[in-house]
Amino acid sequence: MRASSRPSLTGSFVAFTISVVVVVVLCLAYFIHGQSQRALDGALDRAVRLRTQAASKEIARTLHADWRDLTFLAQAIAKRPEDAQALMDGMRGDGNRVAWIGYAGVDGTVQAATGGMLLGANVKKQPWFQSGLMGGFGSDVHDAKLLASLMQKGDEPLRFIQLALPIPGPDGPPQGVLGMHIRADWLHTYVRELAQSMGVDLFLIAPDGSVSVASRPTSQENFAAISRVAAVGVARSMRMTDSDGSTRFAALVPNVTYGDLPNFGWHMVGKINTQSLLAVVEDLRVGALTMAAVAALTIAALCAAYQALFLRPLVRLVGVAHRIAHGSPERPPAPTSTKEAALLADAAVLLQRADSPPPGGHHGPDPLPPA
């Protein structure tokens, strides 16, 4: 192969520099993209899981306060039944949250109730009464037709959450049941405000898999997806795609309960949109890629400086040595770059001296004497 067809030292170094810069940029870009995606997934997973757990605990803790008040009221009525009406009215307050509290005897007849509502009515067939006779009871959101008929003001149907427990009798068996009806519209408002404050969408799932309370309106397709998540029945988090195509992370809390609060049979599903953290991650990606570009330019600048300080003088010296080998009388420049350049310059000088004729004009070995 002719020398002119071989790659030059400068050209090969430039190709090497470009290859290094390209590999560094591609590796950093791949690493940054992969790490940022994993960081985003991990952050969303933790966020939705912890926030959903906190929301379910907060809802259960709020209802547990009502359960504790109801327990206190049952004990007070057991001791002084004549104080039942006053205690119930005081506990009900303005009625915006607790709609009704009533005490029914073992025959199902309501003996005391807030506002006198359902007083004297028989509630023996009501689920809250039947379950309350056997122990603590909590129901999912549902209709209460007897009470709703007395409180209905508009076209919107009234729905309630029910709590009930037996009132202990003096001889052991219960002497009646104490029930509390909590407005479902209060629970809807509470869940919606809680979801807004925590930055997640919250869904209370009934025991039959339907969505009892949702913090925002959603499509039937999304309801079905949420129900499938709840059907798993164990605490977990996962990625979901909504009907609008947006990607969300979801977490399931299998039991919404606190302390000795009766089990309503609720699951809670929380969802968080990836868009909430995507802008932050994109800023981090842009910053990291900018730093990668700066690093690549720095590598290129250092390589260019190396070429100017070390390779270019060596290339010039090689050219001079080549011309000297072909009879040029020029002197090689004094090397200032590397040890190798100095050795090459010395070799060129020695080569030049070897090609110079000795003093007197004689060149070559002495002739042999005649025979």
Secondary structure by P-SEA (a helix, b strand, c coil): ccccccccaaaaaaaaaaaaaaaaaaaaaaaaaaaaaaaaaaaaaaaaaaaaaaaaaaaaaaaaaaaaaaaaaaaaaaacccaaaaaaaaaaccccccccccccccccccccccccccccccccccaaaaaaaacbbbbcccccaaaaaacccccbbbbbbbbbbbcccccccccbbbbbbbbaaaaaaaaaaaaaaacbbbbbbccccccccccccccaaaaaaaaaaaaccccbbbbbbccccbbbbbbbbccccccccccccbbbbbbbbcccaaaaaaaaaaaaaaaaaaaaaaaaaaaaaaaaccaaaaaaaaaaaaaaaaccccccccccccaaaaaaaaaaaaaaaaacccccccccccccccc
